[in-house]
Amino acid sequence: MIGEVGVLTHVGSDSLVNGCYLHITYNEKPYVGSLLFDDVAFCAFVHALLQQHVNETIERIGVIDVSYTV
């Protein structure tokens, strides 16, 4: 896999490690990735944001502007 490919099919979270788990499908194969954060609030923000974009392409999600968060 190269670049921003696939479709986001599920977003999970784990409050014990401040992480989000991303389930992605690409060429009909499932993949799982994780995002880990130091900041609990930002982790919750990213989780909620990604939940709104389930079933969208990773390429489309990758261009979401979150500059207003800083």
DRENVO-979552 format. One record per residue: x, y, z of N, C-alpha, C in turn; residue number from 1; residue in three letters. Coordinates in steps of 0.001 Angstrom, whole numbers, plus 524288, in hexadecimal, padded with zeros to 5 digits. Each point is the difference from the previous one (the first is absolute). Layout:
% residues N
+-------+-------+-------+-------+-------+-------+-------+-------+-------+-----+------+
|   n.u |   n.v |   n.w |  ca.u |  ca.v |  ca.w |   c.u |   c.v |   c.w | seq | type |
+-------+-------+-------+-------+-------+-------+-------+-------+-------+-----+------+
|     X |     Y |     Z |     X |     Y |     Z |     X |     Y |     Z | NUM |  ALA |
...
+-------+-------+-------+-------+-------+-------+-------+-------+-------+-----+------+
% end
This chain:
% residues 70
+-------+-------+-------+-------+-------+-------+-------+-------+-------+-----+------+
|   n.u |   n.v |   n.w |  ca.u |  ca.v |  ca.w |   c.u |   c.v |   c.w | seq | type |
+-------+-------+-------+-------+-------+-------+-------+-------+-------+-----+------+
| 8034F | 7FB69 | 80000 | 7FCB1 | 80497 | 80000 | 8037B | 804D4 | 80000 |   1 |  MET |
| 7FEEE | 80398 | 7FC88 | 802FC | 804D1 | 7FFC1 | 7FC3C | 80498 | 80032 |   2 |  ILE |
| 80108 | 803BC | 80368 | 7FCD8 | 804BB | 8002B | 7FAE2 | 7FF36 | 802E1 |   3 |  GLY |
| 7FC65 | 8037B | 7FEDD | 7FAF3 | 80014 | 802A6 | 7FC17 | 7FCD5 | 7FCD9 |   4 |  GLU |
| 7FFCC | 7FAF3 | 80105 | 7FC92 | 7FC8F | 7FD08 | 7FC47 | 7FD24 | 803A2 |   5 |  VAL |
| 7FBB8 | 7FE36 | 7FDE3 | 7FC49 | 7FCF5 | 802F8 | 7FB6D | 8032E | 801E4 |   6 |  GLY |
| 7FC93 | 7FD45 | 802B7 | 7FB3D | 80255 | 80220 | 7FFDB | 7FEED | 805D9 |   7 |  VAL |
| 7FEE4 | 803F7 | 80308 | 7FF72 | 7FF69 | 805AE | 7FADC | 7FD37 | 80118 |   8 |  LEU |
| 8003F | 7FB7B | 80280 | 7FB3F | 7FCFB | 800FA | 7FE47 | 7FFFA | 805B4 |   9 |  THR |
| 80399 | 8013B | 8038A | 7FEA2 | 80009 | 8058F | 80424 | 80309 | 80304 |  10 |  HIS |
| 7FE48 | 802AF | 80423 | 8039E | 802B9 | 8037F | 7FEC6 | 7FE3B | 80588 |  11 |  VAL |
| 803E9 | 7FDF6 | 802A8 | 7FF63 | 7FE6E | 8056F | 8037E | 80355 | 8036B |  12 |  GLY |
| 7FF52 | 7FF81 | 8051B | 8035D | 80302 | 80381 | 80169 | 7FCBA | 804C2 |  13 |  SER |
| 80448 | 8017D | 80270 | 801D0 | 7FD68 | 804B8 | 801EF | 80434 | 803B9 |  14 |  ASP |
| 7FCED | 80126 | 803EA | 80156 | 80438 | 803A2 | 804B0 | 7FEA7 | 8036F |  15 |  SER |
| 80151 | 7FB00 | 80082 | 80479 | 7FE7D | 80336 | 8052F | 801C6 | 7FDA1 |  16 |  LEU |
| 80035 | 8005A | 7FAD3 | 804DB | 80193 | 7FD69 | 7FF51 | 80506 | 7FCD5 |  17 |  VAL |
| 7FB95 | 802A7 | 800A6 | 7FED2 | 804BB | 7FCF4 | 800C0 | 7FEF9 | 7FA32 |  18 |  ASN |
| 7FD39 | 7FC1F | 7FE13 | 800BD | 7FE87 | 7FA8E | 7FAF6 | 7FF4D | 7FD00 |  19 |  GLY |
| 80089 | 8007A | 7FAD9 | 7FBCE | 7FED7 | 7FC53 | 801DD | 7FB91 | 7FC87 |  20 |  CYS |
| 7FC79 | 7FC7B | 7FECA | 80130 | 7FBB3 | 7FC7E | 7FCD9 | 800AD | 7FB06 |  21 |  TYR |
| 802A3 | 7FFF0 | 7FBA5 | 7FD79 | 800EA | 7FB05 | 7FFBD | 7FAE3 | 7FCF8 |  22 |  LEU |
| 7FB6D | 7FEAE | 7FE39 | 7FF40 | 7FB70 | 7FCB0 | 7FF35 | 80216 | 7FA7F |  23 |  HIS |
| 80337 | 7FE2D | 7FC71 | 80005 | 801E3 | 7FAA3 | 7FF8E | 7FB4A | 7FC5F |  24 |  ILE |
| 7FD2E | 800B4 | 7FBB6 | 7FFC4 | 7FBF1 | 7FBFC | 80285 | 80228 | 7FB15 |  25 |  THR |
| 8037B | 7FCE0 | 7FDBD | 8029C | 80171 | 7FB24 | 8006A | 7FB24 | 7FC98 |  26 |  TYR |
| 7FE28 | 80058 | 7FB3D | 7FFE4 | 7FB79 | 7FC72 | 7FD70 | 7FB46 | 80297 |  27 |  ASN |
| 7FBAB | 8010C | 802B8 | 7FCDF | 7FBF7 | 80297 | 802DE | 7FD27 | 80467 |  28 |  GLU |
| 80446 | 80243 | 801DC | 802E3 | 7FDBD | 80464 | 7FFC0 | 803BD | 804A3 |  29 |  LYS |
| 7FF30 | 7FDF8 | 804B1 | 7FFB8 | 8035B | 804A0 | 8056D | 80130 | 8023E |  30 |  PRO |
| 80085 | 804AC | 801FE | 804CC | 801B6 | 802A4 | 7FE74 | 802D5 | 804FD |  31 |  TYR |
| 8035A | 7FFC8 | 803E2 | 7FF19 | 802CB | 804E8 | 804D2 | 80337 | 80134 |  32 |  VAL |
| 7FF18 | 804DC | 8018D | 80441 | 8036D | 8019B | 7FE91 | 8029A | 8051A |  33 |  GLY |
| 803C4 | 8025A | 80282 | 7FEE7 | 802A6 | 804F5 | 80271 | 80563 | 80015 |  34 |  SER |
| 7FD68 | 80371 | 802C8 | 801F0 | 80548 | 80101 | 80045 | 8008D | 805E7 |  35 |  LEU |
| 80488 | 8016D | 80209 | 800B0 | 800AE | 805A5 | 80112 | 805B2 | 8012A |  36 |  LEU |
| 7FDC6 | 801F1 | 80438 | 80058 | 8058A | 80165 | 801C9 | 800A7 | 8059A |  37 |  PHE |
| 802AF | 80453 | 80107 | 8015D | 80172 | 80556 | 7FB7D | 802D7 | 802A9 |  38 |  ASP |
| 7FCD3 | 8029F | 7FCDE | 7FBD1 | 80358 | 801FF | 7FAB9 | 7FD31 | 7FF89 |  39 |  ASP |
| 7FD83 | 7FF01 | 8047A | 7FB08 | 7FD2F | 8002C | 7FBC5 | 802E9 | 7FCF8 |  40 |  VAL |
| 7FFAD | 80517 | 800AC | 7FBEF | 80311 | 7FD66 | 800B0 | 7FFF1 | 7FA11 |  41 |  ALA |
| 804DE | 8005C | 7FE2E | 800DE | 7FFFD | 7FA59 | 7FED6 | 7FA98 | 7FDC8 |  42 |  PHE |
| 80131 | 7FBF3 | 802E2 | 7FEB3 | 7FAB1 | 7FE5B | 7FA13 | 7FF81 | 7FF46 |  43 |  CYS |
| 7FD05 | 801F0 | 803BA | 7FA45 | 7FFD2 | 7FF9C | 7FE14 | 8032D | 7FB58 |  44 |  ALA |
| 80283 | 8047B | 7FF06 | 7FE93 | 80344 | 7FB87 | 800E3 | 7FD16 | 7FAE2 |  45 |  PHE |
| 8048A | 7FD9B | 7FF6F | 8014A | 7FD2A | 7FB2C | 7FC4D | 7FB60 | 7FF54 |  46 |  VAL |
| 7FEF1 | 7FD3E | 80428 | 7FC62 | 7FB8D | 7FFB9 | 7FAA8 | 801CD | 7FE0F |  47 |  HIS |
| 7FDE1 | 80427 | 8024F | 7FADD | 80202 | 7FE70 | 80010 | 801EE | 7FA52 |  48 |  ALA |
| 80438 | 80296 | 7FE84 | 8007E | 801E9 | 7FAA5 | 80007 | 7FB7D | 7FC24 |  49 |  LEU |
| 8031B | 7FC12 | 8010E | 8005A | 7FB8F | 7FC6B | 7FAF3 | 7FCDB | 7FFCF |  50 |  LEU |
| 7FD33 | 7FFBC | 80457 | 7FAEE | 7FD55 | 8000B | 7FC4E | 80259 | 7FBF5 |  51 |  GLN |
| 80072 | 80516 | 7FF2F | 7FC9E | 802B3 | 7FC41 | 80172 | 7FEC6 | 7FA55 |  52 |  GLN |
| 80477 | 7FD78 | 7FF2E | 801E9 | 7FF0F | 7FAB2 | 800AA | 7FA38 | 7FEB9 |  53 |  HIS |
| 7FD64 | 7FCAD | 802F9 | 80008 | 7FA69 | 7FEC8 | 7FD86 | 7FF37 | 7FA9F |  54 |  VAL |
| 80224 | 7FC7C | 7FD01 | 7FE63 | 7FEC2 | 7FAA8 | 801CF | 8040C | 7FBFD |  55 |  ASN |
| 8039D | 80356 | 8018D | 8026A | 803A7 | 7FC50 | 80596 | 7FE2A | 7FEEC |  56 |  GLU |
| 8022C | 801D4 | 7FBA1 | 80554 | 7FE78 | 7FEA8 | 803EB | 802A8 | 8039C |  57 |  THR |
| 8045B | 7FD6D | 800CF | 80430 | 80234 | 80331 | 8021E | 804EE | 7FD5C |  58 |  ILE |
| 80033 | 7FFFB | 7FAD7 | 801C6 | 804A0 | 7FD2A | 7FC90 | 804B2 | 80142 |  59 |  GLU |
| 7FADD | 7FF37 | 80014 | 7FC66 | 8044B | 80132 | 80089 | 801C0 | 805B7 |  60 |  ARG |
| 80098 | 7FC41 | 8037E | 80095 | 8013E | 80593 | 8051D | 802EA | 800ED |  61 |  ILE |
| 80407 | 7FEA5 | 7FCFE | 80526 | 8025E | 800B8 | 80040 | 805D0 | 7FEEC |  62 |  GLY |
| 7FC2B | 8021F | 7FD3D | 8001F | 80598 | 7FECC | 7FC6B | 80339 | 80383 |  63 |  VAL |
| 7FDCE | 7FD8D | 80409 | 7FCAE | 802E1 | 803A4 | 80356 | 80409 | 802E8 |  64 |  ILE |
| 7FE29 | 804C5 | 80017 | 802D4 | 80445 | 80298 | 7FEA5 | 8001B | 805CC |  65 |  ASP |
| 803D8 | 7FF08 | 8034B | 7FF30 | 8003E | 805AD | 80364 | 80454 | 80264 |  66 |  VAL |
| 801A8 | 803AD | 7FCCC | 80362 | 80435 | 801ED | 7FD46 | 8034E | 80438 |  67 |  SER |
| 7FAD7 | 7FFF7 | 8000D | 7FD24 | 80308 | 803EE | 800BD | 7FDCB | 80582 |  68 |  TYR |
| 80266 | 7FB6E | 80086 | 800B0 | 7FD94 | 80522 | 804E1 | 801FD | 802DF |  69 |  THR |
| 80362 | 802C4 | 7FD36 | 804D8 | 801C8 | 80284 | 7FF9F | 805A1 | 801BA |  70 |  VAL |
+-------+-------+-------+-------+-------+-------+-------+-------+-------+-----+------+
% end
